[in-house]
Structure formats: C-alpha cells, structure tokens
Amino acid sequence: KHPVPKELHLGMFEVGRPLGKGKFGRVYLARERESGFVCALKVLHKDEIRQGRVEKQVAREIEIQSNLRHPNVLRLYGHFQDRKRIILILEYAGKGELFKHLQKENRFPEWKAAHYIAQMASALIYLHRKHVIHRDIKPENILVGLHGELKVSDFGWSVHAPSGRRLTMCGTLDYLPPEMVDQKRSTKPYDEKVDLWALGVLMYEFLVGSAPFEDTPIMTKRRIAKGDMTIPSFVSHEATDLIKKLLVLDSDQRISLEKVRQHPWIITHCENITKQDKS
Ligand SMILES: CS(=O)(=O)NCc1cccc(-c2cn3c(Cl)cnc3c(Nc3ccc(N4CCOCC4)cc3)n2)c1
C-alpha cells in the first residue's frame, strides 16, 4: 500500500485519488480516519474564488446544499477551511458522472431513461418544496450512486473531468428555457418552472443522445425561443407525449412534477419506484 504523501492529509482525512478537477478546484476520494467513512473532498482555492468574485455564491451554495436530505440529492456533510482553501465534505457517488455513462451508451433504453426521470422528478419535488430552484439541470451536474441511483450534485460548482468534456459544456445553452433566452419576452426572470423545461431537455437527451435544440449558439437560442425541435420516430408515443408536455414555451402550461410521476410513460416503466418513494 503506497503511503499517501504527507501534504495530502487533511487532518482527519486520508486523501485518495483525484476524481475530477475544474475551474475552482479538484474533487478527491477520501476516507475519514476515525470512522473509515468514505467521502469525496471538493477543494476550492480561496484566491481563485476571490478572483472569480464568487465568495457569496460559494457561501450560498454551501448553505443550500448542507440543509438538503434526499436520496437523489448529493449530501454535503460539512466543510472546513485552512489559509488557502475551502474544503467541502461530500457524499461519494460510486459510479461517477452520468454524463460519462450517457457518452458511453450514446442513449439510454426507455426503461432506464424513465427510471432516471422519475428520480429526477422526486429530487425536484423535494428541492421545490424547500424553495430551491436548481437552475442548472444537465447530465454534467448529475452523479450516479453505487446502485445506479441518480444524485443531483452541482449547486453552483461544476467540476470538470480531467478527460475531455463536450466543448459546449462550459456554459452550454442547450438547457436554457425560453423565458431566459428571450430577454424582452420574459416577464418574470424565472421561477422553479425552469427546472421543468430542463427536465424535458434532459429526457430528450437521454432518449435521443443529443439535446433537442443543439446547434450553433445563435441558432440554439432561436430554436429554443420558438420551441423548434423534432422528436425522432424511434421515441415511443408515451415518451414523445411527456417531452411535449415539458418543453412548453409558456412556463405556466408545463406539466407539474406530480403529473410527471403519474405519467403513463413513467408508470409503465417504474412500477415500484413511484409507489416506494412517497417523499
Ligand atoms: C472520468 S470520470 O468519470 O472519473 N469523471 C471525472 C469526474 C469529474 C468531475 C467530478 C467527478 C466526481 C465527483 N464526485 C463527487 Cl462530488 C462525489 N463522488 C464523485 C465522483 N465519483 C466517481 C466515482 C467513480 C468513478 N469512476 C468509476 C469507474 O470508472 C472510472 C470513473 C469516477 C468518479 N466523481 C468525477
């Protein structure tokens, strides 16, 4: 067993391999000495946070995520800091980034996509009850637990894989709802219904393997504002029906999360999930 270099020990933790790295820091596998508890440590560098002028956002994201308890929301157990760094103690998601799984499989079979969408609907129902709007639902911000369960993981901090990610990734427009794309038209900046639109984009991407409005940045904005997308014929009628009820330009007309969970497409594929999880 190779000794972990001294400087990597953060007091009570033994720090393991890096899991991912990005703009504001790296994520490491770690184990808490006393208990042997395995977790992930996200190390944020204070000077980079200061440069990025995102101190308030970091505080808010920590505040939000530490108060959340849901099987499909990645836990933030705590955080601590030393002179140079802020370290977040996060739940370890045993199967890594959903984005990687989607990339490898191209697109998911309908039963798997339905299970994932049902879990996302449960997570969003929980978040919206706590008045948290995720605002950034996309495969890159979702991790997979050891038993294949989804974990909404990014409350403001996207961590990028060491390996190449989709170029459009940083600041992709694909998931933006019309009310945020089309400034003049937007009466209210946005409310929790932006997560419903994003859930529709996510469902489309799971089933088709690409986002519904994927195009050049200019064209993507135009197509989102018009809801200009085509659903391939290999997508089932029930799935097509649900996508169309989520990707509705008028946010007030979008299907509710409760109705998503009761939709025939979800029911036929997730007999047990919806009954079990009444949270
Ligand atoms: C190439 S990749 O799949 O490793 N992606 C790199 C990457 C980028 C950003 C954040 C993470 C990340 C963050 N995590 C947090 Cl926060 C909690 N658990 C994880 C967490 N867990 C994790 C669990 C397993 C794996 N493996 C599984 C076997 O195949 C190689 C990847 C990776 C990450 N990963 C990983």
The ligand as an SDF file (V2000), in Angstrom:
LIG
                    3D

 35 39  0  0  0  0  0  0  0  0999 V2000
  -13.7380   10.3500  -15.9320 C   0  0  0  0  0  0  0  0  0  0  0  0
  -14.7730   10.2970  -14.5460 S   0  0  0  0  0  0  0  0  0  0  0  0
  -15.9190    9.5060  -14.7620 O   0  0  0  0  0  0  0  0  0  0  0  0
  -13.9460    9.8900  -13.4260 O   0  0  0  0  0  0  0  0  0  0  0  0
  -15.2980   11.8090  -14.2540 N   0  0  0  0  0  0  0  0  0  0  0  0
  -14.3690   12.6310  -13.5920 C   0  0  0  0  0  0  0  0  0  0  0  0
  -15.1090   13.4540  -12.6400 C   0  0  0  0  0  0  0  0  0  0  0  0
  -15.2840   14.7960  -12.9270 C   0  0  0  0  0  0  0  0  0  0  0  0
  -15.9310   15.5770  -12.0120 C   0  0  0  0  0  0  0  0  0  0  0  0
  -16.4230   15.0750  -10.8220 C   0  0  0  0  0  0  0  0  0  0  0  0
  -16.2760   13.7300  -10.5560 C   0  0  0  0  0  0  0  0  0  0  0  0
  -16.8030   13.1250   -9.3520 C   0  0  0  0  0  0  0  0  0  0  0  0
  -17.3130   13.8820   -8.3150 C   0  0  0  0  0  0  0  0  0  0  0  0
  -17.8140   13.2130   -7.2260 N   0  0  0  0  0  0  0  0  0  0  0  0
  -18.3930   13.6610   -6.0770 C   0  0  0  0  0  0  0  0  0  0  0  0
  -18.6120   15.3050   -5.6980 Cl  0  0  0  0  0  0  0  0  0  0  0  0
  -18.7500   12.5900   -5.3110 C   0  0  0  0  0  0  0  0  0  0  0  0
  -18.3960   11.4680   -5.9740 N   0  0  0  0  0  0  0  0  0  0  0  0
  -17.8240   11.8650   -7.1590 C   0  0  0  0  0  0  0  0  0  0  0  0
  -17.2890   11.1270   -8.2370 C   0  0  0  0  0  0  0  0  0  0  0  0
  -17.2940    9.7680   -8.1650 N   0  0  0  0  0  0  0  0  0  0  0  0
  -16.7370    8.8710   -9.0800 C   0  0  0  0  0  0  0  0  0  0  0  0
  -16.9920    7.5330   -8.8850 C   0  0  0  0  0  0  0  0  0  0  0  0
  -16.4690    6.5760   -9.7770 C   0  0  0  0  0  0  0  0  0  0  0  0
  -15.6920    6.9680  -10.8740 C   0  0  0  0  0  0  0  0  0  0  0  0
  -15.1530    6.0220  -11.7560 N   0  0  0  0  0  0  0  0  0  0  0  0
  -15.8620    4.7360  -11.8290 C   0  0  0  0  0  0  0  0  0  0  0  0
  -15.0420    3.7290  -12.6450 C   0  0  0  0  0  0  0  0  0  0  0  0
  -14.6750    4.2840  -13.9140 O   0  0  0  0  0  0  0  0  0  0  0  0
  -13.8600    5.4560  -13.7720 C   0  0  0  0  0  0  0  0  0  0  0  0
  -14.6360    6.5450  -13.0300 C   0  0  0  0  0  0  0  0  0  0  0  0
  -15.4580    8.3340  -11.0580 C   0  0  0  0  0  0  0  0  0  0  0  0
  -15.9780    9.2810  -10.1760 C   0  0  0  0  0  0  0  0  0  0  0  0
  -16.7810   11.7710   -9.3230 N   0  0  0  0  0  0  0  0  0  0  0  0
  -15.6250   12.9140  -11.4770 C   0  0  0  0  0  0  0  0  0  0  0  0
  1  2  1  0
  2  3  2  0
  2  4  2  0
  2  5  1  0
  5  6  1  0
  6  7  1  0
  7  8  1  0
  7 35  2  0
  8  9  2  0
  9 10  1  0
 10 11  2  0
 11 12  1  0
 11 35  1  0
 12 13  2  0
 12 34  1  0
 13 14  1  0
 14 15  1  0
 14 19  1  0
 15 16  1  0
 15 17  2  0
 17 18  1  0
 18 19  2  0
 19 20  1  0
 20 21  1  0
 20 34  2  0
 21 22  1  0
 22 23  1  0
 22 33  2  0
 23 24  2  0
 24 25  1  0
 25 26  1  0
 25 32  2  0
 26 27  1  0
 26 31  1  0
 27 28  1  0
 28 29  1  0
 29 30  1  0
 30 31  1  0
 32 33  1  0
M  END
$$$$
